[in-house]
């Protein structure tokens, strides 16, 4: 192993590095082994790859998510925060992911209460969305599983939960695609223009629906949030709209990739597929193993609130720590045979949804969609296989996320 291979750089942990795109663990394994708390001065972040260190940072309540609290040299963390308009309250322009307490808890608590209650009752609706996607597939021809199945399910499921009117579904799909561009820190000016247009359209649409539900409540999440506001929940309409958009941004691409990565892993591992078909009660364990083995999100960040020591390395207040969830989830100190995909292995909890107070609010929905979509797909098409299993997968180039552009299969 040459010294150069071990140079810590956040860019090297993105698809801009072809070796990382091909196999992230070929890059992460030596880093985690030789330099588990590495420093990238250019991006202005520590890179933490071991499970215990990552978990400790994630659950540390003294940390922050507000980029403006980061040191001057933390370019990535500060860039986005510095672009925010100063004349509008921060809570009305950024989602809970970038807020600290007390605003984070003030907004997250009612949103989580209403959202999780909806998820607990939405199984039949998600099953109907999945069945419709399956029925639309023509198994006589090879087809792209991403476009036909993995992309439409999350956006339609969240549309049903939020209460998007049927006739606005097509607009809603377009806007949802557009706001996802916000996940790409290296987007082009044209993509930024599309992002802004779609964000504004969604804002206007959500304000319209909030007003309509105030007059005529329906059986949906937006009505639930309006009811909580009326009962005194301290969240204003702009804060609500920003966070409804965050549910789309945070939830669509990630869940698409959970289903896509899971389907690919089951096709590559027919023994695991057969275990699932023989015992459908394994669907929840399957989804946890997909999240651990090939989760959709690479990493998440925290800004330290005080001087601390992470993995034996001093980290000062205001310095940024990037916790690499993908590496932590293969840590051999925690997971036996970490590089094997085994859907019935008893394993400690993974970190694919982050941790602490910012842990993914959408996790219960992602899990439900993943379980239903993967089980029903293989029950309907038990012989599903890749058209070219030896071809290099069409991994997307979006940094910090892992999923495929296209996955050609035959049933
Ligand atoms: C497999 C699918 C998903 C994965 C892997 C995933 C992963 C993550 C991760 C890593 C974080 C950051 C957590 C942290 O910093 O500790 C996060 C936060 C978040 N996610 Fe997800 N997510 C998924 C699905 C969803 C869904 C379905 C939704 C909504 C419908 C959603 C909405 C959010 C929101 C709003 C946050 C910010 C939470 C906060 O800061 O309090 N995600 N997610």
Boltz pocket constraint, residues with backbone or C-beta under 6 A from the ligand:
constraints:
  - pocket:
      binder: B
      contacts: [[A, 58], [A, 95], [A, 96], [A, 97], [A, 98], [A, 108], [A, 158], [A, 243], [A, 246], [A, 247], [A, 248], [A, 250], [A, 251], [A, 252], [A, 254], [A, 255], [A, 258], [A, 295], [A, 296], [A, 297], [A, 299], [A, 300], [A, 301], [A, 351], [A, 352], [A, 353], [A, 354], [A, 355], [A, 356], [A, 357], [A, 358], [A, 359], [A, 360], [A, 361], [A, 362], [A, 363], [A, 365], [A, 366]]
      max_distance: 6.0
